[in-house]
Amino acid sequence: MVQGFAVFEEKGDLKPFSYELGKLLPQEVIVDVLYCGLCHSDLNMIDNDWGISTYPLVPGHEVVGKISQIGSDVTHLSVGQNVGLGWHCGYCNDCEPCGDKEHNLCSQAKGTIIGHHGGFADTVKADANSVVVIPDSIELSTAGPLFCAGVTVFNPLVQYDIKPSSKVAVIGIGGLGHLAVQFLNAWGCEVTAFTSSQSKEKEALELGAKYTLNTNKKDEIKTALNKFDFIISTVDVNLNWNLYLRTLKPKGRLHFVGIPPENLDINLMSLMVGQKSISSSQVGSPQMIAQMLEFASSHNIQAIIEEYPMTEINEAIKRLRSGKTHYRIVLKK
């Protein structure tokens, strides 16, 4: 019997919840949870913001733990290995994206907390090809956020072939943005941080940004016209996107990993002039996660976290809802 924490209604508190894990299938593994990150997407599922939540819901999709059981067909993993599990816990393994090792684009991908019990529990079960071994050099307590926030900001660097010589801007220095700055700096890029918080300007520079610009000051943003090859937006607020498009060089790209609450107000002429592009993405494949972990290990990149015991999960959720988290929350089992 698994002991976990579940929410039983929209916007409800999490309460102790016991359930059976079910039969271990040949292609699956069971992971004993050591740590689990608390992500804003967990709140979206708790609150049913996307209309796909079913209750009781056990959240938690930034899982770090130790393999305790493996299915009969699993040959690339072994009991006792430290692994992580992100947004997806399984794939069809038969479609074109899966064949191209882009499993995150699989239309049949199974969500770790969508119709499946996640990591706010003793153990979690997942397909073996959805969990990724964590390098020994990565601190387990800070590894969880890399499996969601980390790969979310790392994936575009590879997908769009960002050059070490590129001038890149990050909009928003928060749970996603503070990792994006670190990855881009280690990538070799000249990084500019857009932030509305004066208190974060100094920290953005310490994390690897060369410049900072205040998103509340239109004239300050205009000083960067035609400067950037790539802009990654991590925020969930509405901004003057046409102004940011003007800060891109010809053929520059504005890429979204955060979701603003309203549809984008974009002047198509802003794109046509200079052949600029807009794109978006979420998370990444297990292969991309493994590549990201190796890169993070090589460059000593880690999430800045606040740690709570799993038993104080509701206090941790209140902290995340407050918007004052610095920068990610991790629950310790």
N, C-alpha and C positions, 0 to 999 in steps of 0.2 A: 504494500500500500504506500503510495507516494503522499508526502505531506507538502502542501504548497499553500499559496495565497491566491485567492480568486476574488473577483468583483462579481456580484450577482445581479446588478442592475446598472443602467446608465448613470455615470458620474458617482457611483457608490464607493464606499470605502472597501479596501481589500480585507478579507477575513480568512482565517484558516480553512483549508479545504483538503479533504482526503479523496484520493481517486486511484483507480487501477491504471497502470501504464499500458497494459495490453501485451499481447504476445510479441516477442522480438522476432521480426521477419529476417530472412537471410541477409538482406542488404542493409540492415539497420545496425545502429550502435546505441548503447545507453551511456549517458554522461552524468556522472555525479557532479552537481553544481558546487563550485567554490565561490564564484562571484557572478553577479549579473548586473550589467548597466541598466540604468533607468533612462529611457529615451523619450523625447516628446511624442514619438509615434505610439508609445505605450499609452500616453494620455489620450491620444486620438482614439485608440481602440477602447479604452476604459469608458470614454464619453460617447462612443459610437458616432464620432464626427463624420465618418465615411459611410455610415449605414451598413456596415458589413460585420459588426460585432455580434457574437452569440455568447450567451451567458449560461452557466458560470464561465468566466474568462480568466485564465491564468496568463498574465502578461510576461514580458521578459524575453527580449530577442538579442541581447548582447551577452551571450552565455560564455562563461569560462569555467572549465571543469576538467575532470579526469575520467577517461574511458573506464567503465566498470564491466561492460559486457559487449561482445561483438557478435554479429550474425555469422552464420555458417559460410556465407559467400564473401565476407569481408577479408581481404588479404593485405591491404595497404596500411591498416591501422592495427594497433595492439592494445591490450588492456594495460592501463597505467599511464598512457600518454596524456599529456596536457593538450587540450584542444579548445577551440572556440566554435560557436554557432551563431550565425547572424539572422537576417530577416527571413531567409528561406531554410526549410528543414527537409526539402526533397524536390526532385525534378522528374519529368517524364523520361529523360535520358534517350529520347527517340526522335526529337524534332531537330530542325536545322540549327537553331541556336545552341542546343545541347551538343550537337555534333561539332559545332565550331567552338566549343568550350566557352560559350557565353550563356551559361545556364540561367543567369539572372533574367534573361529575356525569354525564357521558356513560358509559354502561355499556360502551362499546367503546373507551374512551380507552386509548391505548397508553402504557405506562410507559417512561420514558427508560432505565431500567436493568432492565426486565422483558422478557426476550426481545429486547433491543435493547442495542447497545453504547453506553455513556454517555460522560461527559466526561473520564475519566482517560485522555486520548488526545490526539493531534495535532488531530483533527477529529471532529465529530459531525454526523450527518444527522438532520433533523427536518422535519415538516410546517411550512410557512411560518407557519400561523396559530397555532402553539404557541410560537414565539419572539417576544420582545418587545424593542422598541428601548429602549436605555438612555439616559436623558437625559444630555446632556453634563456637567451639573453633578454627577453621581454618580461618585465615585471607583471605577474599574473593579475595583481590588483588593479592595474591600469589598462589591461589588455581589452576588456570588454567593449569599450566605446570604439575601438579600432574596427570591430566587426560590423558596425553600422556607420557611424559618423566618419571613421577613418577611411574605409573603402569608398564611401560616397564622394569624398573630396579627392581621393587618389585616382579613382577610375577615369575621370575626364582627362587627367594629365597624359594617360596612356592612350585613351581612345582618340584624342585629338592631336596626338604627337606634339605636345608642348615642348619647345626647345629650351635648353638651358639658358640661351641668350634672350629668351622672351621677357617682355615686360608685362607682368600680370598683376591684376588688382583683385582683392578679396573684399566683397561687400558683407560686412557684419563680422565682428570678432566675438563669437560665442561658441557654442558647443561644436559646431561644424567649422566655423571660421578660424578658431585658434589652431586647429589641426591643419587646415588648408595652408595657413601661413607657414607652418613648420615644414610641411611637405614641399611647398614651392621654393622655399629658401634652400632646402637641401637639394632640390632639383637643379639649382643654379640660377633660378630666375631672379630678376629684380622685382621685388614685391612691394606693392602699395596697399595699405589697409584703409578701407573706407569704414568709418565708425561714427556713430552719433554720440559716443560716450568718451568724454575727455579722460576719464579714469582708465580707459582701455588703450589709449594712444601709446602710453609708455610701455605697457605690456606687449602690445603688438610689435613694437620695435625690439623688445627683448626676445620675442619669439622668432624674429627673423625678417620683419618688414623693414624696408629701407626708408619708406615714407609713409605718412598717414595723412588722410584728408577727412574733414568733417562732413558727413552726409547732410547735416542741417544747414550748411553754408553753400548756397548755389554758386557764389562767386569763387569759392575755394575749389569746387569741383571743376569749374570752367578752366582753371589753370592747368588741367590735365587733358585738354582737348587733343585728340589725335595721338594719344600717348601709348595706349595699351594694345597688345596683341590678343589678350584674352582677359576676360573678367568673369569671375565665378561669384554668383550671388548665393549667399547662404541664408538670407533673411526671409521671414514670413510676413513682411509688411509691404505696403504699396509705396513705390518710389517713382520719381520722374524718370522712367526708363529711357525716354528719348534723349534726355540729357546724358545719361550714362552711355548710350550708343554713340554720342558725339565724342566721347573720350576714347573710343576705339580707333585704331589705325585702319586703313583700307584692308579689307578681308579679315578684320578682327571678329571675334566671337564673344557674345554675351551668353553665358551658360548658367542655368538655374539648377541648383540642388535644394534650395528652399522653395516653398510654395506660398506665394503671396495670396491673400484672401480673395482677391478679385482678379478677373481676367486682365491680361496685360493690355495697357493702352499704348500701342506702338504705331508710330507713323511709318508706313511702309517705305516712304521716300527716305527715311533715315537709314533703312537697310540697303535700299538700292544704290544710294550714293556711297560708294566705297565697297560695294559687294559684301556687306557685313552679314553676320548670321546670328540666329538665336537658336539655342538648343537646351536640352535638359536631360537629366539622368537620375537614377536612384541606385543605391548600393552597387554591387558588382558580383561577378562570378566567384566561386570558390578558388579558381586559379588566380583571379585578380586579388583576392584577399591574401592568398599565400604570397604573391609578389609584393603586395603592400606591406605585409608583416616583415618580410626580409629587408625591404627598404627602410622601414621604421627601425628595425634592429640595427642596421648598418649605420644609421644616422642618429640614433638615440632619440627618436621621436616618440613622445608619449602624451596621452591625454592628461590634462590637469583635472583632478577629480576631487569630489567630496564623498567620503565613505560613510555609509550607514549600515548598521546590522540589518539583516533581512527582516528581523522582528519589528523594526521601526519603519516598515515600508510606507505606512500612511504619512508619517512625518516627512519622509523623503519625497513623497508625491506632493505634499503641501509646499515643500521647498522648491520643487521644480515648477509648480504652478505660479509661484511668486515672481519668477523671472530673474531671481537673484543668484542662481546657481553659478558657481565658478569652477569649471565650465561644464563638467559632466558629473552625474551622480552614479555611484557604484554601490550595490548592495552586497554585503559579505554574508555568506551563509554561516 
